[in-house]
Amino acid sequence: MGWLDEQVALVTGGGSGIGEATCHHLAEGGHRVAVLDRDPESAGRVAKAVGHDGGQASPVVADVTDRAAVDAAFAEVRRTFGPIEILVTSAGVCRFAAFEDITVDDWQRTLDVNLTGTFHCCQAAIPDMTAAGWGRIVMISSSSAQRGAGRAPHYAAAKGGVVALAKSLALAYAPHGITVNNIPPSGIETPMQHEAQADGHLPPNDVMAKAIPLGHLGTPSDIAAAVTFLASDDAGFITGQTFGVNGGQVL
């Protein structure tokens, strides 16, 4: 992978699932990784595991919906590792409900975590990147933004906003050497998926796999590998793109 040198990467939602896998992949590439999660135990566990594997990682605790907490967390990362050059926004929440049953609070919380949280983190990171004249932002959106979600329209709407935000920031910050892309996962086996299956909102893995042309579900590592590529110098001419990693489920 083509790196200028080891960078400082911050991964939100780094305490589990896609975020956790991304922390490991970036650390394997030599990056110093800030594992940001609202759960201190999860952030600490992942950072410790990265260190055990020979990487550099530090846990950072913040709820991405809390702007003051986000700013404080980013300042802590700068003190620990230096300016932030790679940002991966993986923190998210998905709640299932028919449209008529969505409460105002559920609607707002879903947007706050998935979309406004992404806004907070991007706005906190951009000054470091513009000062360096180089930066990579990879947002984790969702295939529901591409095809809709009848049982989770608030989640689809929030993730659709993430797609639009990525394209907008790509246009705004290309002159500063910053690329911004988003990955809309589909058919990826994660703790969030397992929780939805346990609650009866999603079918078992074998049923889900039948809808995927490759015939099997993906793993968080599949997404993390794509994130790592988009964060590299090899992807320097890719920006504003929706980079599908879904086994052919969404074309």
N, C-alpha and C positions, 0 to 999 in steps of 0.2 A: 504494500500500500504506500502511496506517495505522500509522505509527511514533510513539511518544512522542518519541523523538529517536534519534540514532545509538547503537546498543548495542554492547557487547563480546560477540562470538560466538566460541565455540571449537568446532571441527569435528574429531572424531577420524577417523582414516583419511582425512585431508584431502589426502593426497599422490597420490590417483588416483581414478578412477571417480566414483561418486556423491559421495564426500566432496569431491573436487576441484571438481566442478560446483557443489556447494553453497557452497564458499568463494567462488567467483566471483559467484554470485547474491546472497549476503549482502553482499558488498563493493559490488556495484552498487547495493544499497539504502542505502549509506552507513555500513554497520557496519564496525567494526574487527575483523578476523578473525584468530584464532590458528589456524594450520594445523598440527594435531598429527598426526604420523606417526612410526612407528618408524624410517623411512628418512630420514635427514637430507637426502639429495639430492633426494628427491621433495618433502619439505616445503619446502625452499628454492626449488625450481623453481616450485611453485605460488604461493608467497608473492611471488616475483619477478614472475610473470605477472600476478598481481592488481595489484601496484604499477604495472606497465607499463600496465595498463588504467585507471589512475587511482584504484584503491582502496587501502585500508590493510590490510596483512596482515603477519604475522610468523610465521616458522617456529618450531615447538616440537617437540622430539624426545622421545618416550617410547613405551615398550611398555605398552599399556593393562593388561596382566596384572601389571605391576609397580607395586604401590600406592605405594611410595616414589617411583618415577619419575613417577607420575601427580601426586602431591602437589607434587613439585618443579616439574613443568611448569606446573601451575595457578598456583603462586606466581610463576613467571616471567611468565606472562600478566598477572597482577595488577600486577606491577611495570612492565610494558610498556604496558598499555592501561587497566588498572583492573579492578574486580570483574566477574566473568563473569555475564552476564544471559541469554545464549542458549547452549544446549548442544545440539549435534547429534552423536549417537553413531553413526558410520558405519563404524568399524573392525570388520572381520570376517574370518573365514576359513572356507572350505568345503572339506571333504575328503570324497571319495566312497568308499564301501565298503559291501558287504553287511553286515547287522547282525552276523552271526556272525564276520565278519572284522575288526571294529573292535577295535583294541587299547585297553587301558586308557589308555595314553599319548595316543592319538589322541582318545579320548573326552574326556579331561581337558583337552587343549589346545583342543579345539573349544569346550567350555564356558568355559574360562578367557578366551579372546579375546572370544567373542560375548556371553556373559552376565555373567561376573564382571568383565570389562573395562568393561562398561556400568555395572555396580554401582559400581565404583571411581570412574568419572568423574562419575556422578550424585551420589554422596556427597561428592565434592570440590567440586562446583559449588553444591549446595543452600544452604550457608550464605550465599553471596553473594546469592542470590536471595531468601532469607527476610529478610535484612537490608534489601534494597531494596523488599520488598513486591511484587515483580514478577519474573517469570521465564518462560522458555520452554525446554522440553526436548522434543526430537524424536528418537526412537530409530528407527533403521533396522532393521526386523525382516526378515521374509521370508514370501513366500506359502507356503513349505514348512511354516510354523507353522500355516497354515490348512488345508492339504490333505494334509500328510505328505510324506515323501520316502523312497521305498523304498531308494534307493541312497545316501542321506545322512541316516539317522535321527538321528545325533548332532547334525548341523547343525539339523535341524528341531526337535529337543528344546531346543537352546540358544535358538533364535529364538522358540520357544513361551514360554520363560521370559522373554524380552524383552517379549513382548506382555503377559504377566501382571504384570511389573514396572512397565510403563508405566501400566497400569490402577491398580495399587496406589499408586504415587506420585501419580497424579492425585487419588486420594481423600485421601491424606494431606496434600497440600500445596495443595489448592484454597483453603483459608482464608488462605493466605499470598500469594495472587495469582499462583501459579505454575500454568501449564498443562503437561500432559505427554501427548503423543500418540506413536503409532508408525506408521510407513509400512512395509507389507510389499511390497516390489517384486516384480514378476514380468515376465518377458519384456523385461528391460532389458539393452542391450548394454554390457557393461563388460569391463575387463581380466580380471576373475575369470571371467566367462563365456567369454571367448576361451581362457583357460587350460584350462577344463573341456572345451571343444570340442576343443582340440588333444590332450587326453589321452583323447578318446573317450567322455567321460562325458555329453556333451550333443550333440544333433544340430546340423546346420548351421542358419544363420539362417532359410533359406527353409522348412525343416521346422518350426522353432519358431514361425514367424510364422503357420502354418496353424492353430495352436491358439489364436490371439489373435483375438477377434471383429473388432477394428479392422484386422486384416490385416497388421500390421507390428510390429516390435520397437520398444520405447521407448528413450530415451536417458537418460543420467545427468541431463541438464538437465530432463527431465520430472519426475524425483524432486526435484531441487533447487528447482524452482518450487513444488512442494507444500510442501517444507520451509519455504521463505521465507514462504509464506502462513501456515503454522501458527505461525511465529515472530513474526507481526505482531500488532498490536492488533486488526486486523480479525477475527482468529481467537480473540479473547479469551473467547468463550463456548463454545469447543470444547476439551474435555479428556477424557482417558481413552479416546480413540477410536483404532480401527484404520482408518487412512485409506488405502484401496486406490488404488494407481496402477499399473494393470496392463493397460490396453487392453481391459478386460472379461473377461479370462481367468479371474479369480476374482471371483465375485459375492457 
